[in-house]
Amino acid sequence: MSPAFGLSLHRWEPGSCHQALLTGLIDAVQVIHDISDQSPQAALFPAWRQYALAIFDSAPFDEGTPSDMLTLNSRWPEGEWRSPFVGPKNLTASIERAEALRRDLPGGVSMPDMAKPVILSSPDVGSLIPGMCKPGHVEANLAAAEAGGLAPELIECLCRNRWDRRPAL
């Protein structure tokens, strides 16, 4: 078996990998792509198909936006990795985005239940890398993998919530 090489891309510069892809040496790309940040799906996945890449989605929960965990009182310790993305400068906008998504969900579907299947519904995404800090997370992630994607009509409805943002850092 020959070695495989992959790239892990910066959130706001996923297109920066095109020169590397032209070498033909890259087998996989890890990208941040979620229900809020659909820019890779629209702008990059079609172009990447020609390279027959494995696409790994590394942030289905957008640092917490579609997780049902954020409130206006959410705070993280200094230096915590989510602080720049959903800290005081960005928290209100993230919560407003989550509320808009929540309004489009059918009854009985939670935000976390929706976040992973939306990504798994993309024919371009081969693997999803959700967080698994607790045993319940592992169980929920396995259930999402077994359930597969969502109905195309629901995906279309939820994708109207696309958010091309650049957090204030």
PyMOL commands that set and color helices and strands:
alter all, ss='L'
color gray80, all
select helices_A, chain A and resi 14-21+39-51+62-67+83-86+91-104+111-120+135-147+152-159
alter helices_A, ss='H'
color red, helices_A
select strands_A, chain A and resi 6-8+28-31+54-57+125-128
alter strands_A, ss='S'
color yellow, strands_A
deselect
rebuild
show_as cartoon
